[in-house]
Amino acid sequence: MGTKEDIVGNAIWAEELTAEELDRARRGTIEKTFAKGSYICHRGDKLDYWTGVVDGLAKISAVSSDGKAMTFAGATSGSWFGEGSVLKGEARQYDLVVLRDTRLAMMNRATFMWLYENSRGFSRFLVRQLNERMGQFIATIEYDRILSPRARVARNLSWFFNPVLYPTGKSDIEISQEELGLLAGVSRAVANRALQDLEEEGLLQCEHGRIKVIKLERLKRYEP
């Protein structure tokens, strides 16, 4: 298991920090682990931490007043989320649940705000991150309303290869059909059928618990 210093120092946003800023970030970040199915927080909770996934998978979702569930995004290793709520100091407007055993890095709000106010590099990163996240949420609403289940699976999968939100630099991801189905809002059986179809079209390759993307741009714009 890596140390806290390794986790902070290897984060994508750490690349633009000075030595002083990086030290401040390290001192303000803790690690926590959550078992599969656990809630990091519920909608309406105050979670005063900016959160990064060290290892694992989390789902950002909500249930409407009429009982309809919607998944906004998934968060996997290397990704950070929650900056909007931390900046505004408000309660979360969504549920955060882990889909497998997950280890998190959690930066307290005081440290986050200090970096936001004092680090030009950190602020630049936040602007990029918020811009990408807004695009993701808008696209998610579109997916849910007009796309077929197969297209939702394709496009939700493609988001894991966004270099700002998920900076792994890899062409494959460790994710099960059940997990991908939960993120896309479809059953495991539907996700399995969609992945088979996408594999037959030459867009990806499925292995046990892992998916390798072959044609990312096609997945991003997939419309069967």
N, C-alpha and C positions, 0 to 999 in steps of 0.2 A: 504493500500500500504506500502510495506517495505521501510526502509530508505536505503540510499546509503551504509551505514556501514553494514547493514544486507546483502545486495546483494554481496558486495565484500567478507565479512567474510564467507559467505556460499558457495562461489565458490569452485569447486573441487580443483583448484590449490592453494587456500589459505591455505590448510591443511599443506603444507610444508614450509610456510613462517614464518619468525621470527616476533615478535611484531613490530619491526621497519619497516620491509619490508611490512607488512600488512598495517601499517599506511600510508606509501608512496603510496601504491596501492589505498587506499581509497581516498586520496587527489587528485589523478590523474584520477579519474573515474567520469563520469557524466552519467545522465540518459536522454534518449530521447524516445519519443513515435512516432509511425508511424501508419497511418491508413491503412486498408486493401487495397492492390493494389499499395501502395506507393513504390517508389524506395529509398533504403538506399543510393545506388550509382549506376551509370552506368559504363559499361566497358570503361576504359580509364580515369575515375575520380581518383583523388588522395584522398584517405580516410585514414588519419593518425590516425586511432583508431583501437585498438584491440577490438573486439565486442563480447558481450555475450548476449544471449536471456534470459531476466528475465521472460517474459511471452509472448507466441505467437509462430509464425512460419514464417521462412524466407526461400527463395529459392536462391541457388547459381547456376547461369546458364549463358549461352552465346549463341550467334547466329553466325554460321560460315559464311564465305564469300559467300557461295552458298545459304544462307538463312535457313539452317537447325538448329533448336533449340536443345540444349542439356542441361539437368539438371545435375550438378555435385553432388549436395548434398542438403539436407534440414537441417535447424538448428532450433531446438525447445528448450523449456525451459531448462536451465542448460548448454547448449552448448556454446562454444566460438569458433570463427573462424577469419580468416584473418591474422594469425600470420606470414605467409610467406611474404605477401605483406608489412606488417609493418616492418619486419626484413630487407627487401631489400630496403625499402623506395621508392617503385615504385607504379605506377598507377595500379588499379585493372584490372585484365584480365578477368573479368566476371561481370555480372549484379547481384545486390542484391535487391530482391523485397520481400515485406512481403505479405503472403497469407491470413493473418487475422490481426486484430488490434494487434500490437506488441509493447512491451516495451523492450528497449535495455539498457544495461550497456556498456559504451564506454570509454576505457582507452586510454589516449593520448599517442602518440609515445614516448615522452620523458620519461614518467613513465615506459612504457613497456621496453624500452631499458635499463633503469637504473636497473630494476629487472633482465633482461636478463644478464646484465654484473656483477651484484653484488649478486644475489640470487642463490645459488646452487640448492635449492629446485625448484625454478621457472624454471630454465634451464632444470632440469630433466623432469619436466612436459612437457615442450615444445618439447623435444626430443620424448617423448611418443606420444604426440599429432600429431606432424608432421609425425611420422611413421604410425600411424593409418590413418591419412588423406590421405597419399600417397596410402595406400592400398585401401581406399575407392574410390579414383579417378580412379585408374587402374581398379578396379572391375566395376565401372560405365561404362567405355568404353567397357568392355566386355559385360555387360548387353545389351547395346544399339545395339551392332553388332550381337550378336548370340542368345540371349534369346527371348523366346516368351513373349508377353505382360503379361501373368499371372505370369511368372517367374520374370519379371522385377518388378511387383507389390510386389511379395513375398520378393524379396531380398532388394528392397528399404525400405520396412517396417522393415525388420530385422535390418537395420543399426541404427534405432532409439533406439536399445537396446545394442549398443556398449558402454561398461561402461566407456571408456575414452572420447569418443566424446559426449556422451549423458548420463551423470552420474545421472540419476534419481533414479535408483534402483527399478523401477516399472516394472510390467509385462504387463501394458496396456498403451495406448497413446490416447490422445484426438486429433483426426484428422478426417476430413471428407473425403468422397470418392472423391470429387472434388479435394481436396488438395493433396491426395495421387496420384491421376491421374496426376496432374500437375508435381509432383516430379518424377513419373515413366515415364513421356512422353507418356501417353495414355489418352483417353477420359474418362469422368466420367462414361459413360456406360460400357466401357471396364473394368475400375477399379472395378465397382460394380459386374460385372460378375466374375472377377478374385477372388474377396473377397468371393463371394458365393461359388465358387469352392473350395477355400482354407478352408472355414468353413466346407464344406461337407467332406473334407479330415481330419478334426479334428485338423488342425494346428492353428486355431484361432477362436475367437468368436466375432461377430460384434454386437455392440449396437449402439444406436443413437449418432453419433458423436464421437464414441470411439471404439477402437479395442483392444481386449485382446489377447495376444499371448500365445498359449498353448504349441507349440513345436517349440521353437526358432531355434534349430540347423537344423531342417528340412527346415525352411524358409530360413536360410542362404545359403543352398545348393540346393534350389529348382530347379528342372529341369523336367517339365512335359513331 
